[in-house]
Amino acid sequence: MQHALLGLAIAFILAIAAALAAPAVVDWNDWRAEFERHASTLTGAPVRIRGRIEATLLPTPAFVFRDVQVGNPESGSGARIGEVQGVLSLGALLRGHLEAETFALIDPDMRIADTGQGSILQAARTAAAAAGVVTLARIGIARGSLTIDRAGGPLV
């Protein structure tokens, strides 16, 4: 009986050690296309992660995406974001849900085109639809800018 419990304890310790060591071994940049595809689905606009990707699983799942582009900021609507940071709820992930305890945009330069045909409302609808898929507990924006281009010229 003692040998069985000892074997079970050793297996449990090895499993925890593997979970702690795995993120250091995994090259998260190999998963770039998958992260971009999911982010594009959530935002309703093409997302490109042009910088490094970092992630951890334990003790708390977290990620950092550097140099992110959403949409096409040069042509009207979109954003360039220096860094996207998130801390996810481990319990929610184990239940199959995506819940961000914190979500931060660092150095975003956001641009929204108001063509008079509801583009700003469409962006709001897309964000509301994503809210059913992802839960955000706390959102932060640091050192950001927002430009709204109206049909008659920019409104800053």
N, C-alpha and C positions, 0 to 999 in steps of 0.2 A: 504494500500500500504506500509506504514512504517513497519507494522508487518511482511509482507512478506519479505521485504528487510532485516529486523533485523534477521528473521529466517534463511535466506540465508547466511548472514554474520556469524551467530553462527555456522551453519553447515560447512561452509568453514574453520573457525578457528578450529573446532573439527577435521576435516579431516587432517589439517596440524599438529595438536598436535599428532594425532594417527600415522602419518607418521614419526614424529620425535621420538616418544616413541617406536615404533615397533622394531627397531633393538636392543634396550636394553632388550626387552622381549624375542626375538627369540634366541634360542640356535643354532648358525650356525654350530656347530659340528654335529648336527642331519642331516645336508645336505652334510656331507662329501662324501658319495658315489656318489651323483649327481655331486659335484665339480670334483671329481676324474674322473668320466666318461667323462665329457666335456673336461677336461684337457688332458685326454688320446686320445680323438678324435683329438684335435688340434695338439698335439705333434707327434702322430703316434707311441707312446710308452706308456707302462703302467705308470701311475702316482699314487703315494701313498702320501697322506697328513697324516703324523704321529703326528704332533703337533696340537696346538690350531688353530682355525679358528676365525677370527674377521671380521666383516663387518659393514658398515654404509650405509644408503640410502640417508639421507639428512644431510646437505645441498649438499654434493657431495658423490655419490656412491663410496665407496672404500672398499678394502679387504686386509687382511693380512693372508697368509698361512704360518705356521711355520713347519720346519722339513719336507721338501718335497723331495721325491725320484722320479726321472724320469728314466725309463728304468731299467737296472740292472748294476750299476757301477762296481760291483765286477766281473762280467763276461766279461767286455770289454767296452761297450758303455752305457753311462747314466750320471746322475748327482745326487749329494746330495746338496740340497740348504737349507741353514739355514732359510731363510725367503724370501717369494715372496710377494711383495707389488704392489698394483695397484690402480690407481684412474681412474674411468670411467667417460665418458661423459654422463651426465643426458639426454641431448637432444637426443643423439644417441640411448640411451636405450629406450626412449619414442617412437622413430621411429623403434625400433626392431633391431637395429644394436649394435654390441659390439665394442666400440671404447675406448681404454685405452689412456687417456691423459698422464699418466706416468705409467711405468712398471719397477720394479726394482728387481734384484736378489741380495740378500745379502748373503755373504759367500758361493758362489757356488763352488763346487768341481766337475768339469766336465771332463768326460773321453770319448774319441772317439777312436774306434778301426778302423784302416785302414787295412783291410784284403787283400787289393789289388783287391777287387771285387766291389768297388763303395760304400762302406758303408758311407763314408763321403759325397759323392754326394747324396745318398739317404736321409740323414739327411737334406741336403740343400733343396732338392725337397719337403720334408714334411713341412719344415718351409715356403717355398714359397706357397704351397697349403693352409696352414693355414692363410697366409696373405690375401687371398680372403675372409676369414670369420671374422677375427679380424683385426682392424686397430690399430697400435701402433704408437703414436705420438712421444714419447720419451722413450728410453730404457736406464736403468742404471745398471751397475754391480759394486758391491763394495766388495773388499777383496776376489776376486775369483781366482781360478786356473783352468787351462786347460791342460790336458795331452792327447797327441795323441799317441796311441800305433800303431806302424807300424809293419808289418809282421816280420821285422828284429830286433825289440826291441823298447822300448819306445823312443819317441821324445818329450822332455819337452820344 
